């Protein structure tokens, strides 16, 4: 996978969503996280900010607060992404997980500006399972939480689980996630 972040930007709303998970902890356990974002104008959610900053913030959470904490942040961001996709009429509140994951692929292509066109590739989709490849430099652990939360937003789902079929950390070229729901 090409891990370059040169020329890659995303909406500042992603930074805000990440920080929202640590509101009230700006001067305690999350002080370093807020320090990373101190120069970003968060009043404009569509302001373009460097992908590298977002990745650095996710890496900080994973390193300083632990992977479970980052997965939890990913779940919160996934729930918020679902709400935004419904508001933008990309999906309906009653959408099936397949529709939600397809919308994620499309919305990511809009809110992330990448000269190389990286994002998500859906490799397989059935009634209770999807295989999705991450081709963008998103933090892989945060995506576990995000994908799980998106599947659970469907009114048709009671349980969702995300696992790796391939992992960059294990030497694979891309992360490939298996999302299972019922």
C-alpha positions as CSV (number, residue, x, y, z in Angstrom):
1,X,0.0,0.0,0.0
2,X,1.2,3.5,-0.8
3,X,1.3,5.2,2.6
4,X,2.1,8.7,1.2
5,X,0.0,11.5,2.6
6,X,1.5,14.1,0.3
7,X,-1.4,16.2,-1.1
8,X,-4.0,14.3,0.8
9,X,-6.6,16.3,2.8
10,X,-9.8,15.6,4.6
11,X,-12.5,17.7,6.2
12,X,-11.7,19.2,9.6
13,X,-14.9,17.6,10.9
14,X,-13.0,14.4,11.2
15,X,-10.6,16.1,13.6
16,X,-13.6,17.5,15.5
17,X,-15.2,14.1,15.7
18,X,-12.0,12.6,17.1
19,X,-11.6,15.3,19.7
20,X,-15.2,15.1,20.7
21,X,-14.5,11.6,22.2
22,X,-12.1,13.3,24.7
23,X,-14.1,16.4,25.6
24,X,-13.5,17.4,29.2
25,X,-10.1,15.7,29.2
26,X,-8.2,18.5,27.3
27,X,-5.9,19.1,30.3
28,X,-5.6,15.6,31.6
29,X,-5.2,12.3,29.7
30,X,-5.9,13.8,26.2
31,X,-3.7,17.0,26.5
32,X,-1.3,15.7,23.9
33,X,-4.1,15.0,21.5
34,X,-5.5,18.5,21.8
35,X,-2.0,19.9,21.4
36,X,-1.7,18.2,18.0
37,X,-4.9,20.0,16.8
38,X,-4.3,23.4,18.3
39,X,-3.6,25.2,15.0
40,X,-6.7,23.9,13.2
41,X,-9.8,26.1,12.8
42,X,-12.5,23.6,13.9
43,X,-15.3,26.1,13.3
44,X,-15.5,25.1,9.7
45,X,-16.1,21.3,9.4
46,X,-15.4,21.3,5.6
47,X,-12.1,23.1,5.9
48,X,-9.4,20.9,4.3
49,X,-6.7,19.7,6.7
50,X,-3.8,17.4,6.2
51,X,-4.5,13.7,6.4
52,X,-1.1,13.4,8.2
53,X,-2.5,15.4,11.1
54,X,-5.5,13.1,11.4
55,X,-3.2,10.0,11.2
56,X,-0.9,11.5,13.8
57,X,-3.8,12.0,16.2
58,X,-5.1,8.4,15.7
59,X,-1.5,7.1,16.3
60,X,-1.3,9.2,19.4
61,X,-4.5,7.7,20.8
62,X,-3.4,4.2,20.0
63,X,0.0,4.7,21.5
64,X,-0.9,6.8,24.6
65,X,-4.4,5.5,25.4
66,X,-4.4,2.1,23.9
67,X,-6.0,0.3,20.8
68,X,-9.3,-0.3,22.6
69,X,-9.7,3.4,23.2
70,X,-9.0,4.1,19.5
71,X,-11.6,1.4,18.5
72,X,-14.1,3.1,20.8
73,X,-13.4,6.4,19.1
74,X,-13.9,4.7,15.8
75,X,-17.3,3.5,16.9
76,X,-18.3,7.0,17.8
77,X,-17.1,8.3,14.5
78,X,-18.9,5.5,12.7
79,X,-22.2,6.4,14.4
80,X,-21.7,10.1,13.5
81,X,-20.8,9.2,9.9
82,X,-24.0,7.3,9.7
83,X,-26.0,10.3,10.9
84,X,-24.3,12.6,8.4
85,X,-24.9,10.1,5.6
86,X,-28.6,10.0,6.5
87,X,-28.8,13.8,6.7
88,X,-27.1,14.1,3.3
89,X,-29.6,11.5,1.9
90,X,-26.8,9.1,0.9
91,X,-28.8,6.5,2.8
92,X,-32.0,6.2,4.7
93,X,-32.3,5.5,8.5
94,X,-33.5,2.0,7.5
95,X,-30.7,1.1,5.2
96,X,-29.1,-2.3,5.2
97,X,-25.4,-2.7,6.1
98,X,-24.6,-3.3,2.4
99,X,-26.0,0.1,1.5
100,X,-24.3,1.8,4.5
101,X,-20.9,0.3,3.6
102,X,-21.4,1.3,-0.1
103,X,-22.2,4.8,1.0
104,X,-19.1,4.9,3.2
105,X,-17.0,4.1,0.1
106,X,-18.7,7.0,-1.9
107,X,-18.7,9.5,0.9
108,X,-15.0,8.9,1.7
109,X,-14.2,9.7,-1.9
110,X,-15.9,13.0,-1.5
111,X,-14.6,14.2,2.0
112,X,-11.1,13.0,1.4
113,X,-9.1,14.6,-1.3
114,X,-6.4,12.2,-2.5
115,X,-4.6,12.7,-5.8
116,X,-4.2,8.9,-6.0
117,X,-7.9,8.2,-5.4
118,X,-7.4,5.9,-2.5
119,X,-10.1,5.1,0.0
120,X,-12.2,1.9,0.3
121,X,-12.7,-1.0,-2.1
122,X,-15.5,-3.4,-1.6
123,X,-14.3,-6.9,-2.6
124,X,-17.3,-9.0,-1.6
125,X,-20.8,-8.3,-0.3
126,X,-23.5,-10.8,0.8
127,X,-26.6,-10.6,3.0
128,X,-24.6,-11.0,6.2
129,X,-20.9,-10.3,5.3
130,X,-18.7,-7.8,3.5
131,X,-15.0,-7.9,2.7
132,X,-13.5,-4.4,2.4
133,X,-10.0,-3.3,1.5
134,X,-8.5,-0.1,3.0
135,X,-6.4,1.6,0.4
136,X,-6.1,5.0,2.2
137,X,-3.7,5.7,5.0
138,X,-6.5,5.7,7.7
139,X,-5.4,4.2,11.0
140,X,-6.3,0.5,10.7
141,X,-7.4,0.1,14.4
142,X,-9.8,3.1,14.2
143,X,-11.4,1.5,11.2
144,X,-12.3,-1.6,13.1
145,X,-14.6,0.5,15.4
146,X,-15.9,2.6,12.5
147,X,-16.9,-0.4,10.4
148,X,-18.5,-2.2,13.3
149,X,-20.5,0.9,14.3
150,X,-21.7,1.4,10.7
151,X,-23.0,-2.1,10.5
152,X,-24.7,-1.8,13.8
153,X,-26.5,1.4,12.7
154,X,-28.8,-0.7,10.5
155,X,-32.2,-1.4,12.1
156,X,-31.8,-4.9,10.6
157,X,-28.7,-5.8,12.7
158,X,-28.4,-7.0,16.3
159,X,-24.7,-8.0,16.2
160,X,-21.7,-7.0,14.2
161,X,-18.1,-8.2,14.2
162,X,-15.0,-6.9,12.4
163,X,-11.8,-8.9,11.8
164,X,-8.8,-8.9,9.5
165,X,-8.4,-11.2,6.6
166,X,-5.2,-9.4,5.6
167,X,-3.2,-6.9,7.7
168,X,-0.5,-4.4,6.7
169,X,1.0,-4.9,10.2
170,X,1.4,-8.6,9.4
171,X,3.2,-7.8,6.1
172,X,0.2,-7.8,3.7
173,X,0.0,-5.1,1.0
174,X,-3.4,-3.9,2.3
175,X,-5.7,-4.3,5.2
176,X,-8.8,-6.3,4.3
177,X,-11.6,-6.4,6.8
178,X,-14.3,-8.9,7.1
179,X,-17.5,-7.4,8.5
180,X,-20.1,-9.9,9.7
181,X,-23.5,-9.0,10.9
182,X,-26.9,-10.6,11.8
